């Protein structure tokens, strides 16, 4: 099966509306082997359920309500729940059995609900024999139940309203939860089965499964039996198989796991006033992009948007660095960072943003700089020249839209994407957290600083980049990343030629080059807050190994 995380729009356009998902749920419910449904409460969690390998989704009323910040007492209207279900159905190819509570009213509400579920590609609904508005089964004692005949009317109305013959209606028996007898639970189940229910869900809030097994034995497989072992979780699953249970619903554990993780993460960040302790233990932003199908969108853009010449990149990696024995036989751009060299990770980020034509200017231990898919140019005078000379060595590679990057930096992809989508001819990435930082290498002075006001969209324009700018007057630190449009690249070549004519090229660096460009052309400053790393020491390298 094609991965739903990369299917994107295709899920919504075809499979998400396919009636075969009703058939898939029916196969799970009626299978002679034990099947499992896993709780989800939104589109993302539905994707995670599919990724884990489950064959069906339980759209829990409790967790859907809780994710909206509401109680499980029908505080979310059925149309609000329907909106969530539509996102879930678009997000996964799996069949969804929705917790329909009481059906949100009488027979008339149930038949409208079922029609709307079928329209949205939801494969089935479970309704319970309680009164509207419902109360969660684990709250209180002796909750009132619906009259048997009235609830049977809801079941018949639902079955008469389905637009797919394989749509599944599960009747949930609450008699045991409400303290009623086993005889009444069986009587209700038989009535609901005769009314047309495709399966019976027998519910219990005891911490053992004894009454579930008693019910199952006496029920004798008259129709499929579904259970929710939230309270009797310690019961071995093999016993459910032996009892002839059809389907087990793991009813609320994804949201409960998420709450625990979010609470712990929020507490740590609040306590530390830093992300250092949590960054390595949370999902990466790349993982989010993968789950929501960004790759599919990129492919669709290639199919449907006018072709645009791809940007190229020049990476300045001639210096050796000083990381002790790690840079004795290789430049620091080749130092290992979690199984990949620093350069490999940098090039990977460039390629993820569509920048695939990458030229690397090497120098120190140049034979060690080898990476599949890149071009290399050599600055054999690396020991006596600066960054401007390295860029001069790659002058012929500066054609059309060009990204220029230091070879010892890591940054989040969104920073590069922001530069690539800028309308400016020259744009530089500046870390606003570098303001006032004494250790900042390439301090930036702009016409104004970062305000932090979302309503302030006045573009900042570069005035100067220099280590000589005092921390007090600096507006941030240049992170070693710039993007030039085709016209900006022409300006860059012209400035390189001018510096050569003036005898400044050999000793010049990138701050000097950018400052000279800013004196003649507008250079846009794009402010960011962290999310990058400049590897200049062993401490930096240790942090790089935790960089996502």
Residue, then its C-alpha position, 0 to 999 in steps of 0.5 A: x500500500x502506498x504510504x498515506x504520509x506521501x499521498x497527500x491530496x491523492x488520499x482526499x481525491x480518491x481513496x478517502x472517498x472510496x467505499x471500499x473502506x467500508x468493506x475493509x472495516x466490515x472484514x475486520x469486524x467479521x474476521x474469524x481472527x482477532x482484529x484491533x482498532x487504534x484510537x485517533x482524534x485528528x488527522x495527524x494521529x490517524x496518520x500515525x495509527x496507519x504508520x504503526x501498522x493498524x488496519x483500522x481507526x477508532x475515532x474516540x468521542x472522549x479524545x476528540x472532545x478532549x483535543x478540542x478542550x471539551x468534556x465528553x458530554x456532547x459539548x462538541x456538536x455532531x457537526x464539529x465532530x464531523x469536521x474532525x472526521x473529515x480531516x481524519x478521513x482525508x489523512x488516512x486510507x484506513x477505515x474509521x469506526x467513529x464513536x457516535x455516542x448516542x447518535x446525538x438524539x433520536x432516530x432522526x438525528x441518527x439517520x442524518x448522522x449516518x448519511x453524512x458519515x457515508x459522504x465523508x468516507x467514514x466506514x462505520x459508527x458505534x452508538x450506545x444505548x444511553x440518553x442524549x446528552x451523554x455522560x462518559x461511561x466511567x463517570x458516576x454510577x447507574x446512568x440511565x439507559x434508553x428504552x430498548x425499543x427506542x434504541x432499536x429504532x435508532x439502529x434501524x434508522x441508521x441502517x436504512x440511511x447508509x449509502x454503502x451496503x458495507x457500512x458498519x453499525x455497532x451497537x454499544x451495550x451499557x447495561x453492565x456499566x450501569x450496574x444492570x444484570x447480565x440478563x439485561x445486557x444479553x436481552x439488550x444485545x439480542x434486541x439490537x442484533x435483531x434490529x440490524x446492528x452489525x456487531x455488539x460492543x459490550x462495555x465494562x468498567x471493572x478491572x478484570x474481564x470476568x463479566x466480559x468473558x461471561x457475556x461472550x460465552x453466553x452470547x455464543x458468537x450470534x454476531x461479532x463482539x467488540x470490546x474496549x479493555x481500558x479498565x481491564x488492560x492487564x488481561x492477556x490478549x490471548x484470552x480475548x482470542x480464546x473467548x471468540x472476541x472479534x475486535x479489540x479497541x485501544x480506545x484513548x491511548x494516543x491522546x493520553x500518551x500525547x498529554x504526558x509527553x506535552x506536559x513533560x516537555x512544557x514543564x522542562x522548557x518552562x523550568x530551563x528557559x531553554x530547548x537544549x534538554x528536550x530537542x533531542x527527545x521530540x519529533x523533528x520538524x522534518x518528521x512533521x513535514x513527512x507525516x503531512x506529505x510535503x514531498x507530495x506537494x513538492x512533486x505536485x508543484x513540479x507538475x502544475x506550476x510553471x518551471x522555474x530555474x533551480x537555484x545552485x549553491x556555492x559552499x565555502x569549505x576551504x578552511x581546516x578549522x581547529x578541532x584537535x585531532x578531529x581536523x588533523x587529517x580532514x577539514x572540519x566540514x568532514x567531521x562526523x555529526x551523527x553518522x554524517x559529515x557536517x558537509x553532508x548534512x548541509x548539502x542534504x538541507x540544500x537538496x531538501x529545498x530544491x538546491x541540487x547543483x552544489x559546488x564546494x570550494x575546498x582547500x585544507x586536506x582537499x582530498x578528504x572532501x568527497x561527497x556524491x553529487x557535488x562539484x568541487x573547486x580548489x582554493x590551493x591558497x587557502x592558508x593565505x587567503x580569505x573567504x572572498x578568494x574562495x568565492x572568486x575560485x567559484x566565480x563561474x559557478x555563480x550564474x543565475x539564482x545562487x545560495x552562498x553558505x559557509x561550510x561549517x554551519x547547520x540550519x533549519x530548512x525553513x531558514x533557507x526556504x525563507x531566503x529562496x522565496x524572498x523577492x529581494x535580489x540579495x537576502x541574508x539570514x541574520x540571527x536576532x538572538x546574536x544581538x549583544x552577544x560578545x562571541x558573535x563572529x559576523x555582527x550585523x547592522x541594519x537600518x532597523x532591528x527585529x521588532x517581534x511585532x507580527x504587524x511590523x512587516x517593514x523589510x530590514x535593509x543591511x548596512x554593514x557586517x563586521x566583527x567591529x560592530x559593537x554588541x550594543x549596536x548590532x541587530x544580530x549575527x549573520x549565520x553564514x547564509x545568503x541568497x542571490x537572485x540572477x540579478x543579485x548574482x551578477x552584482x556579486x560577480x561585479x563586486x568580486x571583480x572590483x575587489x580584485x581590481x582594488x587588490x582586496x580580494x586575497x585578504x577579503x572576507x564575506x562580511x567585507x563583500x556583503x558590506x560593499x554590496x550593501x553600499x551599492x544595492x539593497x540587501x534584505x535582512x531576514x531575521x530569525x531566532x536561533x535554529x542554526x549552529x556554527x561549528x567552531x569548537x568541540x562544544x559546538x560539535x557536541x551541540x551539532x550532534x543534538x541538532x535535528 
